[in-house]
């Protein structure tokens, strides 16, 4: 394993990564924490438009262009340079936008114009369904690419059309766990050892809230809450199920889906019981809360560990730990797609298949900490043996890998998933910060969702 302390402050270095529609304010941690030093280049220029002349250098080499966002890891880990060294007839040109929102706005413009597209385009999970529904014809079908059986089954289903067209190959994912402060647990009279903590809430998120009640009773510090906010709990509960807000036909089902209703009920109970610090993840006050011990737990996808270790700082190294969540869930991830009209479609497809192969996914995890979507990569020593020094030597490879394998084989996405998720988060905040009842907040949330999805 590498020794750089980027992502987990540990033997596994990393970049923060996360989804946008499943990430508050649509600002990914990967951009906010790591990409500051990157060149913020908008998606534009050659490739993908059918101009064969631009696909060749003066000495006859084939040019493959890539449009990426944040820190997806391919350039930063040196994989692009390695590929060019092993394939001297290929030249890879990669443009990286630090902000995915800017990247996606440009991508939409180029898709509508039919020009300016790269041969390979990154796809964030929060955009996947919209592209599947509205732009499938612009992407090459990668379903016949050899050796695709190494992916977790639910990963590929997120970018597959109804007729079986595969728009992209999976890169990273965001399996979820619970990050907790051992010192604050000890002060409240709770177990601190990882195995004992996991037993407290094993198999049932309601047990997690029950532990919060015990923490509140034993806690001697008035300004310390059990969890940061109820929204993290809500997200973890719904993203462990096959269906959240939509069914396979694209119809809204959140109002009748017991998974959503149960998550709302438990999250609102936690909010009304005073178990939260009223600090929504990545919103003002949350970062200082990490550093100051304002809350004892936060539901954390794998990519969040980098943010916590940076914002909590060196003074809190070893105070944090990571425990398995009651149920596996996923928040985040990306894909690489090849454009249908690329003049170098074969070369681009070969590159995408190589970059997302198990060996390369394990390599990026070892170098940067991006968590693999390949089930084969999850079982490699590099991933399965991954630990975090910052988080008390937690076996993060095993914890997040087990969570990824628990997720149902299919996860149904909807075009407005991000908007709906953010609206539910705002509704729960009404309970936490405005004193609204759960029924009042649900009514307002329902009205807002219906308006936003018309």
C-alpha positions in Angstrom: 0.0 0.0 0.0 1.1 3.6 -0.6 2.0 5.8 2.3 0.7 9.2 1.2 -2.0 10.6 3.6 -4.5 12.1 1.2 -7.8 10.4 1.4 -8.1 8.6 4.6 -5.1 10.0 6.3 -3.8 6.5 6.2 -1.9 3.8 4.4 -4.5 4.3 1.7 -4.2 7.7 0.0 -7.1 9.1 -1.8 -9.3 11.7 -3.4 -12.7 12.6 -2.1 -15.4 11.7 -4.6 -19.1 11.8 -4.5 -22.2 12.1 -6.5 -23.8 15.4 -7.3 -27.5 14.7 -7.2 -26.8 12.8 -4.0 -24.5 15.4 -2.7 -25.7 18.6 -1.0 -25.4 21.8 -3.0 -24.0 19.8 -6.0 -20.4 20.5 -5.0 -18.5 17.2 -4.9 -16.0 16.6 -2.2 -13.6 15.4 -4.8 -13.6 18.9 -6.3 -13.7 20.8 -3.1 -10.9 19.0 -1.3 -8.4 17.8 -3.9 -9.1 19.4 -7.2 -8.1 22.9 -6.1 -4.7 22.3 -7.6 -6.0 21.0 -10.9 -6.3 23.0 -14.0 -10.0 23.8 -14.4 -10.6 23.2 -18.1 -14.1 23.3 -19.6 -15.2 20.4 -21.8 -14.7 21.7 -25.3 -12.6 21.1 -28.4 -11.9 18.1 -30.6 -13.0 14.5 -30.6 -16.4 12.8 -30.8 -17.6 14.9 -33.7 -16.5 12.7 -36.5 -13.4 14.7 -37.6 -10.9 12.0 -38.5 -8.1 14.5 -39.2 -8.2 15.7 -35.5 -7.9 12.0 -34.4 -4.3 11.8 -35.7 -1.1 13.5 -34.7 1.4 14.7 -37.3 3.4 11.5 -36.9 0.3 9.3 -37.4 -0.5 8.4 -33.8 -4.2 8.1 -32.8 -5.5 10.8 -30.4 -8.1 9.8 -27.9 -9.7 12.7 -26.0 -11.3 12.5 -22.5 -13.6 14.8 -20.7 -13.4 14.3 -16.9 -14.4 16.1 -13.7 -13.1 16.4 -10.2 -10.4 13.9 -9.5 -11.5 10.7 -11.1 -8.0 9.3 -10.6 -6.9 8.2 -14.1 -4.6 11.2 -14.7 -3.6 11.6 -11.0 -2.6 8.0 -10.6 -0.4 7.9 -13.7 -2.6 5.4 -15.5 -3.0 7.5 -18.6 0.8 7.8 -18.9 1.2 4.1 -18.4 -1.4 3.3 -21.1 0.4 5.6 -23.6 3.7 4.0 -22.7 2.3 0.5 -23.3 0.5 1.6 -26.4 2.9 4.0 -28.1 0.6 4.6 -31.1 -2.0 6.2 -28.8 -2.0 9.8 -27.5 -4.5 10.6 -24.7 -5.6 14.2 -24.2 -7.6 14.7 -21.0 -9.5 17.9 -20.0 -10.5 18.0 -16.3 -13.1 20.3 -14.9 -12.9 20.6 -11.1 -16.6 21.3 -10.7 -19.0 18.6 -12.0 -21.8 21.1 -12.3 -19.8 23.2 -14.8 -18.7 20.0 -16.5 -22.2 18.7 -17.0 -23.6 22.0 -18.2 -20.9 22.0 -20.9 -21.6 18.4 -21.7 -25.3 19.1 -22.2 -24.4 22.0 -24.5 -22.2 19.8 -26.6 -24.7 17.0 -26.7 -27.4 19.3 -27.9 -25.1 20.8 -30.6 -23.7 17.5 -31.7 -20.1 18.9 -31.6 -17.3 19.6 -29.2 -17.7 16.3 -27.5 -14.7 14.3 -26.3 -14.2 10.7 -27.5 -14.7 9.6 -23.8 -16.9 11.5 -21.4 -17.2 11.0 -17.6 -20.7 10.4 -16.3 -21.7 11.1 -12.7 -24.2 8.8 -11.1 -26.7 11.7 -10.5 -26.8 12.3 -14.3 -27.0 8.7 -15.4 -30.7 8.3 -15.6 -31.2 11.6 -17.5 -28.6 10.6 -20.1 -30.1 7.1 -20.3 -33.5 8.5 -21.0 -32.6 11.5 -23.3 -29.2 10.9 -24.8 -28.7 7.2 -25.2 -28.3 7.6 -29.0 -25.2 9.8 -28.5 -23.3 7.1 -26.6 -21.8 3.9 -27.9 -23.2 0.6 -26.7 -20.5 -1.0 -24.5 -22.5 -4.1 -23.6 -20.5 -6.3 -25.9 -17.2 -5.2 -24.4 -15.3 -8.4 -23.4 -14.9 -9.2 -19.7 -17.7 -7.1 -18.1 -18.7 -9.8 -15.6 -16.3 -8.4 -13.0 -18.7 -5.5 -12.1 -21.0 -5.4 -9.1 -24.4 -6.2 -10.8 -26.1 -3.0 -9.6 -23.4 -0.8 -11.0 -24.0 -1.5 -14.6 -27.7 -1.5 -14.2 -27.5 2.3 -13.5 -26.5 3.1 -17.0 -28.4 0.4 -19.0 -31.3 1.3 -21.2 -34.5 -0.7 -21.3 -33.3 -2.4 -24.5 -30.0 -3.4 -22.9 -27.7 -0.7 -24.2 -24.8 0.0 -21.8 -23.8 3.7 -21.9 -20.8 3.5 -19.7 -18.4 1.3 -17.7 -18.2 1.8 -13.9 -15.4 3.6 -12.1 -15.9 4.2 -8.4 -18.8 3.8 -5.9 -19.8 5.1 -2.5 -20.7 2.2 -0.1 -21.7 3.5 3.3 -20.7 2.9 6.9 -20.9 4.8 10.2 -18.0 7.0 11.3 -17.9 7.6 15.0 -15.9 9.3 17.7 -14.5 6.7 20.2 -13.7 9.3 22.8 -17.3 10.7 22.8 -18.7 7.1 23.0 -16.5 6.4 26.0 -17.6 9.6 27.8 -21.3 8.5 27.2 -20.6 5.0 28.6 -20.9 3.2 25.3 -18.5 0.6 23.9 -15.7 2.0 21.8 -14.2 -1.1 20.1 -15.4 -1.4 16.5 -16.8 -5.0 16.8 -18.8 -4.0 19.9 -20.1 -0.9 18.3 -21.2 -2.7 15.2 -23.2 -5.1 17.4 -25.2 -2.2 18.9 -27.0 -1.5 15.6 -26.4 -4.7 13.5 -29.2 -5.3 11.0 -31.6 -2.5 11.9 -31.3 1.3 11.5 -33.8 1.7 14.3 -31.1 0.2 16.6 -28.8 3.0 15.5 -31.4 5.6 16.7 -31.8 3.6 20.0 -28.1 3.8 20.6 -28.5 7.6 20.1 -31.0 7.6 23.0 -28.5 5.8 25.2 -25.8 8.2 24.1 -28.0 11.2 25.0 -28.7 9.7 28.5 -25.0 9.1 29.2 -23.6 12.1 27.5 -22.1 14.7 30.0 -21.5 17.4 27.4 -24.6 19.4 26.5 -23.3 20.6 23.2 -22.5 17.2 21.8 -25.2 15.4 19.8 -25.3 11.7 18.8 -25.5 12.4 15.0 -24.8 15.3 12.7 -28.3 15.4 11.2 -31.2 13.3 10.3 -30.6 13.6 6.6 -27.6 11.3 6.6 -29.7 8.6 8.3 -32.5 9.1 5.7 -30.1 8.8 2.8 -28.5 5.6 4.1 -31.9 3.9 4.6 -33.2 4.6 1.1 -30.1 4.0 -0.8 -29.8 0.4 0.4 -33.0 -0.6 -1.4 -33.8 -1.4 -5.0 -36.4 1.4 -5.3 -36.4 4.8 -3.8 -38.4 7.6 -5.6 -39.3 6.0 -9.0 -40.3 2.6 -10.3 -38.9 1.0 -13.4 -41.5 2.7 -15.6 -40.3 6.1 -14.4 -43.3 6.7 -12.3 -43.0 8.5 -8.9 -43.5 6.1 -6.0 -42.0 7.9 -3.0 -45.4 8.6 -1.6 -46.3 4.9 -1.4 -42.8 3.4 -1.1 -42.5 1.9 2.4 -38.7 2.3 2.3 -39.1 6.1 1.9 -41.9 6.3 4.5 -40.0 4.2 7.0 -36.8 6.3 6.5 -38.8 9.5 6.9 -40.4 8.2 10.1 -37.1 7.1 11.7 -35.2 10.2 10.6 -37.9 12.6 11.8 -38.1 10.7 15.1 -34.4 11.2 15.5 -34.8 14.9 14.7 -37.7 15.4 17.1 -35.8 13.5 19.9 -32.9 15.9 20.0 -30.4 13.4 18.8 -29.0 15.5 16.0 -26.6 18.5 15.9 -28.8 20.0 13.2 -25.8 20.2 10.9 -26.5 18.9 7.4 -23.5 17.3 5.7 -21.4 19.8 3.7 -23.4 22.8 4.8 -22.1 25.6 7.0 -21.2 24.5 10.5 -20.6 20.9 9.6 -16.9 21.1 9.0 -16.3 22.9 12.3 -18.5 20.2 13.9 -16.1 17.6 12.7 -13.1 19.3 14.2 -14.8 20.4 17.5 -16.6 17.1 18.4 -20.1 18.6 18.0 -21.5 15.2 17.1 -20.4 11.6 17.8 -21.5 9.9 14.6 -22.1 10.6 10.9 -23.2 8.2 8.2 -20.3 8.1 5.8 -19.8 6.8 2.2 -16.3 5.7 1.4 -15.4 9.0 -0.4 -16.3 11.1 2.7 -13.4 9.8 4.8 -11.0 12.1 3.0 -13.2 15.1 3.9 -13.5 14.1 7.5 -9.8 13.5 8.0 -9.0 16.9 6.4 -11.6 18.9 8.3 -11.3 17.2 11.6 -7.6 17.7 11.4 -4.5 16.0 12.9 -5.6 16.7 16.4 -8.4 14.2 16.0 -6.5 11.4 14.3 -7.2 8.1 16.1 -10.3 9.5 17.8 -12.4 8.6 14.8 -13.3 5.0 13.8 -15.4 3.4 11.1 -18.1 0.7 11.9 -20.3 -1.3 9.6 -23.7 0.3 9.0 -26.8 -1.7 9.9 -27.5 -2.3 6.2 -25.4 -1.9 3.0 -26.1 1.2 0.9 -24.5 3.3 -1.8 -24.2 7.1 -2.2 -22.1 8.1 -5.2 -20.1 6.8 -8.2 -19.2 7.5 -11.8 -18.8 6.0 -15.2 -16.9 6.4 -18.5 -18.8 6.5 -21.7 -17.7 6.5 -25.3 -19.4 8.8 -27.8 -21.2 7.0 -30.7 -19.8 9.4 -33.4 -16.2 9.3 -32.1 -13.8 8.8 -35.1 -11.7 6.6 -32.7 -14.6 4.7 -31.1 -12.7 1.4 -31.0 -9.5 2.9 -29.5 -11.7 4.8 -27.0 -13.6 1.7 -26.0 -10.3 -0.2 -25.5 -9.0 2.6 -23.3 -12.2 2.7 -21.2 -12.2 -1.1 -20.7 -8.6 -1.0 -19.6 -9.0 1.9 -17.2 -12.0 0.3 -15.5 -10.6 -3.2 -15.4 -10.2 -4.8 -11.9 -6.4 -4.4 -11.9 -6.7 -0.6 -12.6 -9.5 -0.1 -10.1 -7.5 -1.8 -7.4 -4.5 0.3 -8.4 -6.4 3.6 -8.1 -7.8 2.6 -4.7 -4.2 1.8 -3.5 -3.0 5.2 -4.8 -5.9 7.5 -4.3 -8.6 5.6 -2.3 -11.4 5.7 -4.9 -13.5 2.7 -4.0 -13.9 0.1 -6.8 -17.1 -0.9 -8.5 -15.5 -4.1 -9.6 -16.4 -7.1 -7.4 -13.2 -8.7 -8.6 -11.2 -5.7 -7.4 -12.9 -5.8 -4.0 -11.3 -9.1 -3.3 -7.7 -8.1 -4.2 -5.2 -7.7 -1.4 -4.8 -4.0 -2.3 -8.5 -3.4 -1.6 -9.6 -6.1 0.9 -6.6 -5.3 3.1 -6.9 -1.5 3.0 -6.8 0.2 6.4 -7.0 3.8 7.6 -4.5 5.1 10.1 -6.5 8.2 10.7 -9.6 6.2 11.5 -7.9 4.0 14.1 -6.6 1.5 11.5 -10.2 0.6 10.5 -10.2 -2.1 7.8 -12.0 0.2 5.4 -11.5 -2.1 2.4 -13.4 -4.9 4.1 -16.0 -2.7 5.7 -17.0 -0.8 2.5 -16.5 -3.9 0.4 -18.9 -5.9 2.4 -21.4 -3.0 2.2 -21.1 -2.9 -1.6 -21.9 -6.6 -1.8 -25.0 -6.2 0.3 -26.7 -3.8 -2.1 -29.5 -5.3 -4.3 -28.5 -6.4 -7.8 -30.5 -3.5 -9.3 -31.0 0.0 -8.2 -33.6 2.0 -10.0 -32.7 5.6 -10.7 -35.0 8.5 -11.7 -34.5 11.6 -13.6 -35.2 13.9 -10.7 -33.5 11.8 -8.0 -31.2 14.6 -6.9 -33.9 17.2 -6.7 -36.2 14.9 -4.7 -33.4 13.8 -2.3 -32.4 17.5 -1.7 -36.1 18.3 -1.1 -36.4 15.5 1.5 -33.3 16.8 3.2 -34.7 20.3 3.4 -37.9 18.9 4.8 -36.1 17.1 7.6 -34.2 20.3 8.3 -37.6 22.0 8.9 -38.1 19.6 11.8 -34.6 20.2 13.2 -34.3 23.9 12.8 -37.8 25.3 12.5 -39.6 23.1 15.0 -42.1 21.8 12.4 -43.9 18.6 13.1 -43.1 15.5 11.0 -46.6 15.7 9.4 -46.2 19.4 8.5 -42.7 18.9 7.1 -43.9 15.9 5.0 -46.8 17.9 3.6 -44.5 20.7 2.5 -41.9 18.3 1.1 -44.6 16.5 -0.9 -45.9 19.7 -2.4 -42.4 20.8 -3.3 -41.6 17.5 -5.0 -44.8 17.5 -7.0 -44.0 21.0 -8.2 -40.4 20.2 -9.1 -41.3 17.0 -11.0 -44.2 18.3 -13.1 
